[in-house]
Amino acid sequence: METEWKKGEVHNCVIKLRENPRRRKAKVRVGCGAGFAGDRPAAALKLLQTVEELDYIVLECLAERTLADRYHLMAAGQKGYDPRILEWMSLILPEAVVKRICIITNMGAVDPIGAQKEVLDLASSLGISMTVSIAYEVSSTESSDNSITLYQMISLTIFCEVDMP
């Protein structure tokens, strides 16, 4: 990163509240459509198609090993997010849109902004208007020689909500 960061600084912390949030429910139904990197997207689609009144589907596709792999690949100029994100979203996004189910995933890995762009581009190509929000944090530590080391701590979550009229 070219910007010098000072310990304790906060950058780009903008919170945009949804204009028309859903009303609170007595029950929220969450389904798990993936449990590890390499899991099958067809299982998530089946969950979306068969479970009634599902509010959220979680795609847990990242672990410490996978995160380290993505970090090294991104440092080498490759994608820092799960390369299968388009495969997953192409399959499940249309069904999630129809049923108004929010997708929560950590497929953004060390580049949630790149993953956000991929998902938004895919949604646009499918004629879907949606919001993809990400949450992540960049922090730094100062060593004894006054050099600053940056650490990217990512909440690893992409929230997808369809913009409905």
Secondary structure as UniProt FT lines:
FT   TURN            7..8
FT   STRAND          30..34
FT   TURN            37..38
FT   HELIX           41..50
FT   TURN            52..53
FT   STRAND          56..59
FT   HELIX           64..75
FT   TURN            76..77
FT   TURN            83..84
FT   HELIX           85..99
FT   STRAND          102..105
FT   TURN            107..110
FT   HELIX           112..125
FT   TURN            126..127
FT   STRAND          130..142
FT   TURN            144..145
FT   STRAND          148..162
//
